[in-house]
Amino acid sequence: MINLNPNVSSTLPKISPGSFGATKVGGADGMKAGFEETIKAAGKYVSAVSDLQQSSNMSIKDLLAGKNLDITSVVSAVAKADMSFKLLVGVRNKLIEAYKQTMNMPL
């Protein structure tokens, strides 16, 4: 994968690659455990995006209050929060689309 911007990787939360969507091989218990892990990983991603949004809001408030005079760091924090939110919305849309396709499958 080509990463043109080295700061992009810092936008995403640090979760191991196998933790999201990983399912265990086995019976119904294995599938249940895999789904639970997927939900927990998704929750971690949502909380990481929320943390970036809160950090962005705090940096804006600090800039307006005069505590922080470095506008570059504020713009960077806002861009990271914006990019992570757009990524989260894109993933949500793909999941909804996959769910709809699954529901339309003939039995």
Phi, psi and omega per residue, in radians:
M1 nan 2.327 3.131
I2 -1.625 2.203 3.131
N3 -1.971 1.770 -3.086
L4 -1.274 -0.521 -3.120
N5 -2.013 2.010 -3.110
P6 -1.161 -0.290 -3.134
N7 -1.426 -0.202 -3.114
V8 -1.141 -0.687 -3.125
S9 -1.144 -0.455 3.109
S10 -1.320 -0.232 3.139
T11 -1.331 -0.591 -3.067
L12 -1.499 2.560 3.127
P13 -1.166 2.676 -3.122
K14 -1.521 1.552 3.092
I15 -2.174 2.408 -3.089
S16 -1.056 2.512 -3.063
P17 -1.038 -0.582 -3.099
G18 -1.428 -0.110 -3.043
S19 -1.399 -0.467 -3.101
F20 -1.625 2.058 3.092
G21 1.440 0.134 -3.117
A22 -1.374 2.323 3.081
T23 -2.103 2.553 3.117
K24 -1.578 2.551 3.117
V25 -1.397 2.325 3.129
G26 2.710 -2.800 -3.109
G27 -1.415 -2.605 -3.093
A28 -1.131 -0.590 3.135
D29 -1.142 -0.666 3.127
G30 -1.128 -0.712 3.121
M31 -1.198 -0.662 3.131
K32 -1.133 -0.766 -3.140
A33 -1.130 -0.679 3.121
G34 -1.131 -0.719 3.122
F35 -1.167 -0.697 3.112
E36 -1.101 -0.703 3.107
E37 -1.130 -0.659 3.120
T38 -1.126 -0.748 3.122
I39 -1.137 -0.722 3.115
K40 -1.119 -0.723 3.123
A41 -1.145 -0.697 3.098
A42 -1.104 -0.683 3.086
G43 -1.095 -0.652 3.098
K44 -1.139 -0.713 3.104
Y45 -1.116 -0.751 3.140
V46 -1.122 -0.737 3.130
S47 -1.194 -0.578 3.092
A48 -1.162 -0.690 3.091
V49 -1.153 -0.697 3.096
S50 -1.086 -0.728 3.107
D51 -1.093 -0.719 3.105
L52 -1.129 -0.660 3.105
Q53 -1.138 -0.748 3.130
Q54 -1.156 -0.689 3.097
S55 -1.105 -0.709 3.104
S56 -1.098 -0.783 3.126
N57 -1.089 -0.706 3.126
M58 -1.153 -0.680 3.135
S59 -1.179 -0.614 3.075
I60 -1.153 -0.775 3.129
K61 -1.102 -0.688 3.107
D62 -1.136 -0.665 3.111
L63 -1.140 -0.770 -3.136
L64 -1.184 -0.542 3.140
A65 -1.443 -0.177 3.131
G66 1.549 0.108 3.125
K67 -1.311 -0.530 -3.107
N68 -2.167 2.153 -3.128
L69 -1.807 -0.021 -3.120
D70 -1.571 1.716 -3.095
I71 -1.249 -0.428 -3.137
T72 -1.109 -0.726 3.131
S73 -1.186 -0.587 3.111
V74 -1.181 -0.790 3.123
V75 -1.102 -0.679 3.114
S76 -1.114 -0.763 3.139
A77 -1.127 -0.698 3.126
V78 -1.175 -0.692 3.134
A79 -1.158 -0.690 3.102
K80 -1.110 -0.771 3.139
A81 -1.131 -0.705 3.137
D82 -1.147 -0.777 -3.125
M83 -1.142 -0.734 -3.134
S84 -1.176 -0.630 3.110
F85 -1.180 -0.724 3.110
K86 -1.116 -0.661 3.090
L87 -1.130 -0.761 3.121
L88 -1.084 -0.748 3.118
V89 -1.140 -0.674 3.098
G90 -1.104 -0.734 3.100
V91 -1.143 -0.722 3.098
R92 -1.056 -0.755 3.139
N93 -1.109 -0.690 3.106
K94 -1.152 -0.684 3.104
L95 -1.138 -0.703 3.111
I96 -1.153 -0.715 3.109
E97 -1.107 -0.722 3.110
A98 -1.146 -0.680 3.101
Y99 -1.089 -0.781 3.141
K100 -1.097 -0.718 3.115
Q101 -1.136 -0.665 3.116
T102 -1.151 -0.701 3.139
M103 -1.203 -0.449 -3.139
N104 -1.528 -0.023 3.127
M105 -1.221 2.388 3.096
P106 -1.289 2.576 3.135
L107 -1.553 nan nan
